[in-house]
């Protein structure tokens, strides 16, 4: 653990409510007040009243019964007035149908029928993957590991037609062979925040309480401990005034894959950059982002428990973690290239020729968002790691950018 003996946190300016956000309904406001009380209790128990942001984010997202992902708020879906963001599988089932082709190749290579999805959201990805894999001749054995009981219940309802093929897990498997899928999972893992101060000293950012104020929290900083200092110094030089994130929990998760993924591949899909882009000198304020009712902003200390908090992914760090866990890095490319490689054009052509095709205009509009450089096509990346699988995987046949990591 980091040592901060003798260091006193220095308060920084608090966050303010961003303008232009939709009004908060009464039920959400009450939930947020309860979440604030819980966070104030956590701060009261923290040494010096300082809660490192990594711990604050963990509570805000995952505190049982209160955290954003643990409490049953409606979180997904563009058509829902209370949704906060929309993921690729919810935009169109085409995403899962194309992904199924890559999953099928991994299953064929390993001689298995097992898929394990982390953080399955509304179940939209599974609802497109399972029938698509069946069409490819694979009677899939589908596992879901979900931290939210509310979301697991919704997934069960959505996946009822394939109930015999789906199983929910409460813990990581001790051994697994097959294909692991994690779509927008790493970005929701709690990240640490740091800042180089004007004298070039690395500071860790965290939160202090300010009861009676709105919000009842303010930013603070203290000298970074040895673990954080060592991790950051390996990735970037000191840049006074520069603020960013480092996700050691996500790296540990990827490293841990090597303990239980006996054979197969994990497909990690998220938004982010290689390390040299992530810590580019011009990215002065990092990538921390919040989502509330389809509005994005960077004020992480407001709307406690009712807004999503994320940070982009350092894919170089994830690839390094996989190697440290004894896994191979099998491919890395942007989402657009991955989908095109995995058969998106053929799938669309087949769908358009089908007499059952309906509302193709909406499908093509959604697909355009998935592959457009101005939308999700370039910002989102796909990283494949695993063991016992020989590249090339079809999703990385062209445009594999492992050399950029």
RALIN-V772422 format. One record per helix or strand of 3 or more residues. SS is the DSSP state (H for helix, E for strand). FROM is the first residue (numbers start at 1). TO is the last residue. Records with the same first field share a line. If there is no record, write none. Layout:
SS=FROM-TO + FROM-TO
//
This chain:
H=26-45 + 47-49 + 53-62 + 88-91 + 94-110 + 124-135 + 149-158 + 160-165 + 186-188 + 226-233 + 248-260 + 275-278 + 315-324 + 335-341 + 344-353 + 360-371 + 394-396 + 402-404
E=114-118 + 141-145 + 166-169 + 176-183 + 192-196 + 202-209 + 217-223 + 243-246 + 261-273 + 289-292 + 295-297 + 308-310 + 328-334 + 380-387
//
